[in-house]
Structure formats: structure tokens, C-alpha cells
């Protein structure tokens, strides 16, 4: 698995007028975006990290009609949970990210009022497709590339919601303990499905996790039995 860090430059108001106002406000500094998601109802939700005049930030929020909700916590460094009506440009950008096999390694760092720095993680062939799918208005500059070693959260993102639920219950109930403390049937009773369904999901979960681990540089090649030449 590889990572590529890029700097994306665009006119911030085009992404969202509220974002443009905040980034040029001298009393407020937005340092990073820790999460941004497009919900099924079309709402954009985001968690931003900021410093500076929190009251000024709140006044900008109150004046922004498209902001549906804002919750803040912290003092010197504060975090803002925002629920916003997205522009068409923002919606297209987030839908492109959601449909890609390459995923974002959060947070996204704010460089200045027109530039963010983001790291994408995935397999080599996916990066070209991912970057080519970005809107033409975004200027892309590659900063660095390298091998990425996934943490637990990144591996879990490769699973479906149902797979994550089954995996969590399996771990909590002792399916992966030694000795094993629960059977497929007992997990099925807990999850409200059949034992065969549990077994199928667990096989797919294990296949996904092991495939991602095997893709890391340095793991033995399954055909030659030798280590990656990148080592």
C-alpha cells in the first residue's frame, strides 16, 4: 500500500462562501479538517480545528445562511462541528472522494486561504484515477510519496458497515481469543442472522484485512516466496 501527499489549490469561496470568509478572517485560523462527509440527505458535515477568536468565528457562523448547525468545544485550540448546505462544487468533490478506492488519511491540513495539504492512501494504480477525477478547477501538486502502513482505523474503512458491526461483536465476544470462546451460531443469535451468514461475513472480513496487509512493501511475494524488492 502506498501514500501520496498533495497540495490542492482552489478558490475557497467556490468550495463554499462560508469557508472563503473564515479563511481570510485575520482573527481566526483554521488549522485542519479532521473529517468531512456528505450525508445521504445531501448535508455536508465537517469537524474543523481552529485557533484564535472563537467569538468572531461564531459570529461568522451566525451570519452564514447555509450553516445549519455549529457546535464548538475548547478554548485556545477549539473544534467546530459544522452541518452545512453544500455547493454543487463541494458535493461533486466529496462524491468523487466517496466513490474512490483511494481514501483520505485525516486530517487535511490548511496551508493558506487557497491551499490544503491532503494525504491519500491506496494502491499505486488508484492514485492516477483519483487525481484525474478531481474537478478541473483544482490545481494539484504532488509533495511526496511513500509506503503507507495502515492503522486500525484505515483497515476498518475497507469494511462495509455490516462487516464492521459483525467484526466488532466477534472480537468482543471472544471469537478471535485463544481458545475461541464463541461459535458462529452464538454470534448469529447475537447479531440476528444465520450462522452461515456470520461465517461468510467473517471470511470476507479476513480476506480484506489480510489482502491489505499483504499489499505492504516487505511482505513475502506469494508466488516467488521472496521479499519485496523495495526492502
HELIX and SHEET records of a PDB file:
HELIX    1   1 UNK A   12  UNK A   15  1                                   4    
HELIX    2   2 UNK A   17  UNK A   23  1                                   7    
HELIX    3   3 UNK A   54  UNK A   63  1                                  10    
HELIX    4   4 UNK A   88  UNK A   98  1                                  11    
HELIX    5   5 UNK A  124  UNK A  132  1                                   9    
HELIX    6   6 UNK A  152  UNK A  157  1                                   6    
HELIX    7   7 UNK A  161  UNK A  173  1                                  13    
HELIX    8   8 UNK A  184  UNK A  191  1                                   8    
HELIX    9   9 UNK A  195  UNK A  214  1                                  20    
SHEET    1   A 8 UNK A  67  UNK A  74  0                                        
SHEET    2   A 8 UNK A  77  UNK A  85 -1                                        
SHEET    3   A 8 UNK A  43  UNK A  52 -1                                        
SHEET    4   A 8 UNK A  28  UNK A  38 -1                                        
SHEET    5   A 8 UNK A 103  UNK A 112 -1                                        
SHEET    6   A 8 UNK A 115  UNK A 122 -1                                        
SHEET    7   A 8 UNK A   2  UNK A   9 -1                                        
SHEET    8   A 8 UNK A 139  UNK A 147 -1                                        
END                                                                             
